[in-house]
Amino acid sequence: MKKIFFLTTILAMSLFSATNEEIINHFKSVIKLDGFEYKVTTRKNIEGYPGYEFAIVEVSQSNNVTNNMHHDGKTQKLQVIIKDNIIFPEAVDIKRNRSLLEDFVNN
């Protein structure tokens, strides 16, 4: 019975939540520069907020020459919140006066 519930929950989440591929495609369409790679490296449910997830998207410059500029492979980590098919750069719980990212950023 627990397995059925678990599988149903996973299936429901996959039907409504944005996939890693959809998140990566979004950032590729927004950051329109050659020589960048995108990867979702972390994805966790936010405790106390059903359906909300925390994710880290790494944006890395590849080690190659693009547009006559040399990139040295630097990486930037973008922290986002995901709810269904919506990506938030930040969300604040007004009643707690606290950012939902706070628990993840400080750890």
C-alpha positions as CSV (number, residue, x, y, z in Angstrom):
1,M,0.0,0.0,0.0
2,K,2.8,2.4,0.8
3,K,4.5,1.7,-2.5
4,I,1.3,2.5,-4.4
5,F,0.9,5.8,-2.5
6,F,4.6,6.7,-3.1
7,L,4.4,5.9,-6.8
8,T,1.1,7.9,-7.1
9,T,2.7,10.9,-5.4
10,I,5.8,10.8,-7.6
11,L,3.7,10.5,-10.7
12,A,1.5,13.4,-9.7
13,M,4.5,15.6,-9.0
14,S,6.0,14.7,-12.4
15,L,2.8,15.7,-14.1
16,F,2.6,19.1,-12.6
17,S,6.1,20.2,-11.7
18,A,8.5,21.7,-14.3
19,T,11.1,19.1,-15.3
20,N,14.8,19.8,-15.1
21,E,14.9,19.9,-18.9
22,E,12.1,22.5,-19.0
23,I,14.0,24.6,-16.4
24,I,17.3,24.3,-18.4
25,N,15.5,25.3,-21.6
26,H,14.0,28.3,-19.9
27,F,17.4,29.6,-18.9
28,K,18.9,28.8,-22.3
29,S,16.1,31.0,-23.9
30,V,16.7,33.8,-21.4
31,I,20.6,33.8,-21.4
32,K,21.3,33.9,-25.1
33,L,25.0,33.6,-25.2
34,D,27.2,30.9,-26.8
35,G,29.6,28.8,-24.7
36,F,27.4,28.3,-21.6
37,E,26.2,25.1,-20.1
38,Y,23.2,24.7,-17.8
39,K,22.6,22.0,-15.2
40,V,20.1,21.5,-12.4
41,T,22.3,20.3,-9.6
42,T,20.0,20.4,-6.6
43,R,16.3,20.0,-6.2
44,K,14.5,19.6,-2.9
45,N,11.0,19.9,-1.5
46,I,10.5,22.9,0.8
47,E,9.3,21.6,4.1
48,G,5.9,23.1,5.2
49,Y,5.1,24.3,1.7
50,P,3.5,21.4,-0.3
51,G,4.3,21.5,-4.0
52,Y,7.1,24.0,-3.6
53,E,10.7,23.0,-4.5
54,F,14.1,24.6,-4.1
55,A,16.5,24.2,-7.0
56,I,20.0,25.3,-7.9
57,V,20.8,25.9,-11.6
58,E,24.5,26.0,-12.4
59,V,25.4,28.2,-15.4
60,S,28.9,27.4,-16.5
61,Q,31.2,29.0,-19.1
62,S,32.8,26.3,-21.1
63,N,36.6,26.2,-21.5
64,N,36.7,27.5,-25.1
65,V,37.1,30.6,-27.2
66,T,33.8,32.2,-28.2
67,N,33.4,35.6,-29.9
68,N,37.1,36.3,-29.5
69,M,36.8,36.0,-25.7
70,H,38.5,33.3,-23.6
71,H,36.3,31.9,-20.9
72,D,38.0,30.2,-18.0
73,G,35.2,27.8,-17.0
74,K,33.6,29.9,-14.2
75,T,30.3,28.8,-12.8
76,Q,27.4,30.7,-11.3
77,K,24.7,29.1,-9.1
78,L,21.2,30.4,-9.5
79,Q,18.8,29.6,-6.7
80,V,15.1,29.4,-7.6
81,I,11.8,28.2,-6.2
82,I,9.6,26.0,-8.3
83,K,5.8,25.6,-7.9
84,D,4.2,23.5,-10.6
85,N,5.3,25.1,-13.9
86,I,6.3,28.4,-12.4
87,I,9.9,29.5,-11.5
88,F,10.3,32.2,-8.8
89,P,13.6,33.9,-8.1
90,E,12.4,34.6,-4.6
91,A,9.3,34.0,-2.5
92,V,8.6,35.4,1.0
93,D,6.2,33.9,3.6
94,I,4.6,37.1,4.9
95,K,3.3,35.5,8.1
96,R,6.8,34.2,9.1
97,N,8.5,37.3,7.5
98,R,11.1,35.0,6.0
99,S,12.3,34.0,2.5
100,L,11.7,30.4,1.4
101,L,15.2,30.4,0.1
102,E,16.7,31.2,3.5
103,D,16.9,27.7,4.8
104,F,18.8,26.5,1.8
105,V,21.1,29.4,1.3
106,N,22.3,29.3,4.9
107,N,23.1,25.6,4.7
